[in-house]
Amino acid sequence: MTRAALLMACLCSISSIATAGTRVGRPMIIHRLAEMNLEIWTEQDPEWETSVTRSKQALTFTAETPALAYPPTHMSWTISQHLKFEVHELKQAARGVMYQMTLRYDTQFPQEIAEAEYGELKGYEATFPAERQNIPIEVRVFCGHREGKPMVVMQAVTLKGKLAHVAEHVRRSWTHVRYLD
């Protein structure tokens, strides 16, 4: 009995020493998307379902929580080689993108658009409520770029009141977005 207690005490102290100095991150899947010229990180446990879609002028990478994950969440990253802006044009361009998003979601323009920075992307973000198929949702949108590169539009959508519950997922993903070249 004494040996077992001593062994448990040693194991507990070793594990606390190992974690005291550094924060261990959650495992992420790194997607290097050459066609988008972006690196995007998504959750590994549980693994989010991902896909790339192409429209006439843009590419969109999407990631969604797997079935039975709560709250259900959808994230997307859209890039178009035609959306390049000078630094002084970025705020107005972001406002334009957000205006289009609110039209798409049939909701009001966000009251506040704030400067934001995620990894090497600098831009503007806003959060607004909306409704999809009679379900209240929250939408967080970021529009930004690295100077000289196309704008990236990142979006996170989840149930109303649940955006705070997925904030860490969004932070881990969005802070690691980078251009491949």
GUSEVEX-81738 format. One record per residue (C-alpha): z, y, x; residue number from 1. Coordinates in pm, 1 decimal. Each point is the difference from the previous one (the first is absolute). Layout:
BEGIN
SITE, Z, Y, X, NUM;
...
//
This chain:
BEGIN
SITE, 0.0, 0.0, 0.0, 1;
SITE, 85.5, 241.4, 282.1, 2;
SITE, -326.7, -68.4, 182.4, 3;
SITE, -201.2, 67.2, -316.8, 4;
SITE, 178.6, 331.6, -58.0, 5;
SITE, -53.2, 101.5, 364.2, 6;
SITE, -369.0, -93.3, -20.1, 7;
SITE, -43.2, 206.5, -317.9, 8;
SITE, 174.5, 299.9, 158.6, 9;
SITE, -226.8, -21.8, 307.0, 10;
SITE, -314.1, -25.2, -211.0, 11;
SITE, 103.2, 299.9, -210.0, 12;
SITE, 73.7, 213.1, 306.3, 13;
SITE, -329.8, -99.1, 165.7, 14;
SITE, -202.3, 91.1, -307.0, 15;
SITE, 178.3, 334.8, -38.1, 16;
SITE, -59.2, 80.6, 368.0, 17;
SITE, -369.1, -83.5, -32.8, 18;
SITE, -49.8, 227.9, -298.4, 19;
SITE, 228.8, 285.5, 102.3, 20;
SITE, -241.2, 150.9, 254.9, 21;
SITE, -333.8, -22.9, -178.9, 22;
SITE, -119.8, -1.1, -355.7, 23;
SITE, -200.2, -308.7, -80.5, 24;
SITE, -303.5, 86.9, -209.1, 25;
SITE, -138.4, -200.5, -287.1, 26;
SITE, -308.9, -203.3, 82.4, 27;
SITE, -321.9, 178.4, -92.7, 28;
SITE, -363.9, -109.5, -6.1, 29;
SITE, -225.3, 226.7, 204.6, 30;
SITE, -346.7, 41.1, -150.0, 31;
SITE, -255.6, 138.1, 247.5, 32;
SITE, -282.2, 107.7, -227.0, 33;
SITE, -298.5, 82.0, 220.0, 34;
SITE, -215.9, 101.4, -297.6, 35;
SITE, 259.7, 264.0, -89.4, 36;
SITE, 94.9, 80.0, 360.7, 37;
SITE, 365.7, -36.5, -105.0, 38;
SITE, 301.8, -212.4, 79.8, 39;
SITE, 219.3, -55.2, -306.3, 40;
SITE, 328.3, -191.8, -19.2, 41;
SITE, 112.7, -194.6, -308.3, 42;
SITE, 301.4, -214.5, -84.0, 43;
SITE, 7.0, -355.6, 129.8, 44;
SITE, 295.5, -135.6, -196.9, 45;
SITE, -105.7, -23.9, -271.5, 46;
SITE, -361.7, 42.6, 102.4, 47;
SITE, -183.0, 259.7, -206.3, 48;
SITE, -343.4, -79.0, -140.3, 49;
SITE, -266.6, 211.6, 171.2, 50;
SITE, -366.9, 81.0, -38.9, 51;
SITE, -264.9, 251.0, 107.6, 52;
SITE, -242.1, 156.2, -246.8, 53;
SITE, -298.7, 219.8, 67.0, 54;
SITE, -132.7, 275.9, -222.2, 55;
SITE, -305.7, 215.5, 68.1, 56;
SITE, 178.5, 226.4, 246.4, 57;
SITE, 343.3, -147.4, 69.1, 58;
SITE, 191.2, -310.3, 100.1, 59;
SITE, 334.1, -89.7, -157.1, 60;
SITE, 254.7, -250.1, 128.4, 61;
SITE, 250.7, -112.2, -264.0, 62;
SITE, 326.2, -190.0, 23.5, 63;
SITE, 195.1, -127.5, -298.8, 64;
SITE, 329.4, -176.9, -33.3, 65;
SITE, -38.4, -369.0, -77.7, 66;
SITE, 57.6, -133.3, -350.9, 67;
SITE, 365.6, 0.8, -105.8, 68;
SITE, 95.5, 263.8, 261.1, 69;
SITE, 199.0, 287.6, -148.6, 70;
SITE, -80.5, 275.4, -38.1, 71;
SITE, -375.0, -64.3, -10.5, 72;
SITE, -158.6, 240.2, 246.8, 73;
SITE, -352.0, 93.4, 99.4, 74;
SITE, -87.6, 191.8, 317.1, 75;
SITE, -342.7, 117.6, 109.1, 76;
SITE, -160.6, 175.4, 296.1, 77;
SITE, -337.8, 166.5, -48.9, 78;
SITE, -220.4, 149.5, 268.0, 79;
SITE, -344.2, 156.5, -8.2, 80;
SITE, -194.5, 113.3, 304.2, 81;
SITE, -112.5, 297.0, -213.3, 82;
SITE, 355.8, 131.1, -44.0, 83;
SITE, 54.6, 181.6, 328.5, 84;
SITE, 186.0, 328.1, -8.4, 85;
SITE, 120.0, 259.6, 243.9, 86;
SITE, 376.7, 40.5, 20.4, 87;
SITE, -9.6, 327.0, -197.3, 88;
SITE, -201.0, -171.4, -279.9, 89;
SITE, 228.5, -301.0, -40.3, 90;
SITE, 247.4, 142.7, -252.5, 91;
SITE, -275.5, 110.0, -237.8, 92;
SITE, -178.2, -334.0, 42.1, 93;
SITE, 323.7, -188.9, -74.5, 94;
SITE, 52.7, 212.0, -311.6, 95;
SITE, -351.9, -90.5, -111.6, 96;
SITE, 61.4, -371.5, 51.5, 97;
SITE, 329.8, 19.8, -188.7, 98;
SITE, -168.3, 188.1, -282.0, 99;
SITE, -255.4, -281.7, -29.0, 100;
SITE, 281.5, -257.7, 4.4, 101;
SITE, 185.0, 172.9, -283.6, 102;
SITE, -322.1, 8.0, -201.9, 103;
SITE, -46.5, -371.1, 65.2, 104;
SITE, 356.9, -73.7, -109.5, 105;
SITE, -26.3, 247.3, -289.7, 106;
SITE, 315.2, 183.8, 101.8, 107;
SITE, 107.2, 347.6, 109.2, 108;
SITE, -52.6, 137.2, 348.7, 109;
SITE, 313.7, -52.3, 215.7, 110;
SITE, 242.6, 290.7, 7.9, 111;
SITE, 52.5, -32.1, 373.9, 112;
SITE, -232.7, -94.4, 283.1, 113;
SITE, 184.0, -33.2, 329.8, 114;
SITE, -108.2, -24.8, 361.6, 115;
SITE, 48.1, -351.9, 132.6, 116;
SITE, -66.2, -200.6, 312.3, 117;
SITE, -39.8, -376.1, 30.2, 118;
SITE, -64.9, -136.3, 346.8, 119;
SITE, -296.7, 193.4, 136.6, 120;
SITE, -103.6, 132.1, -343.3, 121;
SITE, 96.9, 352.3, -102.8, 122;
SITE, -61.0, 124.4, -350.6, 123;
SITE, 146.3, 53.3, -344.3, 124;
SITE, 164.2, -219.8, -259.6, 125;
SITE, 116.7, 11.2, -359.6, 126;
SITE, 161.1, -227.7, -255.0, 127;
SITE, -75.6, 9.8, -369.3, 128;
SITE, 66.1, -202.7, -314.5, 129;
SITE, -284.2, -160.6, -192.1, 130;
SITE, -68.5, -276.8, -247.7, 131;
SITE, -230.0, -302.1, 32.3, 132;
SITE, -65.1, -231.1, -293.9, 133;
SITE, 303.2, 148.5, -181.4, 134;
SITE, 225.0, -71.6, 300.5, 135;
SITE, 178.1, 298.6, 162.7, 136;
SITE, -65.1, 8.0, 375.2, 137;
SITE, 64.9, 217.5, 305.4, 138;
SITE, -272.8, 90.3, 245.1, 139;
SITE, 50.6, 125.0, 356.1, 140;
SITE, -309.1, 136.6, 173.5, 141;
SITE, -48.6, 112.2, 359.9, 142;
SITE, -315.2, 164.3, 136.4, 143;
SITE, -13.5, 47.1, 374.7, 144;
SITE, -183.8, -55.2, 323.5, 145;
SITE, 8.6, 26.2, 375.1, 146;
SITE, -198.5, 303.7, 104.8, 147;
SITE, -368.7, -84.9, 34.2, 148;
SITE, 29.4, -319.7, -205.6, 149;
SITE, -76.7, -64.1, -368.7, 150;
SITE, 274.2, 56.3, -257.6, 151;
SITE, 198.5, -303.6, -112.2, 152;
SITE, 128.8, -2.7, -357.8, 153;
SITE, 302.7, -227.3, -37.9, 154;
SITE, 144.3, -86.5, -338.4, 155;
SITE, 304.0, -195.3, -118.2, 156;
SITE, 37.1, -87.7, -368.1, 157;
SITE, 290.3, -175.2, -170.5, 158;
SITE, 200.7, 5.2, -320.6, 159;
SITE, 164.5, 327.2, -105.2, 160;
SITE, 334.0, 43.0, 173.6, 161;
SITE, -73.4, -271.6, 257.5, 162;
SITE, -172.5, 198.0, 275.4, 163;
SITE, 333.4, 31.6, 181.4, 164;
SITE, 28.5, -380.4, -7.5, 165;
SITE, -322.4, -38.1, 200.3, 166;
SITE, 50.2, 305.5, 221.9, 167;
SITE, 78.0, -216.1, 303.7, 168;
SITE, -315.6, -207.8, -52.1, 169;
SITE, -203.9, 320.6, -21.2, 170;
SITE, 171.2, 151.9, 305.9, 171;
SITE, -54.6, -310.1, 214.7, 172;
SITE, -364.4, -15.0, -95.8, 173;
SITE, -95.2, 366.9, -3.2, 174;
SITE, 171.5, 89.9, 329.0, 175;
SITE, -211.1, -259.0, 181.2, 176;
SITE, -345.0, 100.1, -128.1, 177;
SITE, -221.8, 99.6, 289.6, 178;
SITE, -366.1, 39.3, 91.3, 179;
SITE, -134.1, -278.1, 220.4, 180;
SITE, -180.1, 236.8, 239.6, 181;
//
